[in-house]
Amino acid sequence: MARPWRRPDENGLRRNTMSESWHHLLAAIPKDVRVNRRPVIPPHSTGLTATPVFDWETLTVELSDGNSGLRHFLVTLDGHGRPVSASDLVLYRSGLDDGRVEVRTESIGGRIEADGRFFGTHWTSVGYETRATEADSGIKSTPSVPTDQEVDRLLTLVKDVQKRRPPRASRAARARGRAK
């Protein structure tokens, strides 16, 4: 039976934090969390402005729950600011009674059509970390089609993250980035 990971953190304190409200697939993203805005292709990396995705950008939210896991939410926007893909991934780590650590990920991700339809996959993957030198038993991944409710929730989160994105850097700042 899995139990929340309980191990002293870097300060020697026991953590049992799997109850974080955001640490669930498609859960609300806390209002005080930073939304990161980055170009898909950094201006200084190619120097080319003719690439099809030159003005595309990603919005990401990255949350950590220490040893218990993490969450990563990502939206890709085209040059007109329209979302073209999105994903939500949650990773959980739980100590097992036999000394192993179960590592479980759940994710939903895919493309968003111009008419708002979503085409993607819901993945659940489970693997185990061991403390001994024995071989890992591998990771079992199971795909499924997201439910209508999951798709609606994902698209609601996309709109929320879009509203909270930081302003775009000025042209002068972007030009300085290309000059590096």
Order of alpha helices (4+ residues) and beta strands (2+ residues): beta-beta-alpha-beta-beta-beta-beta-beta-beta-alpha-alpha
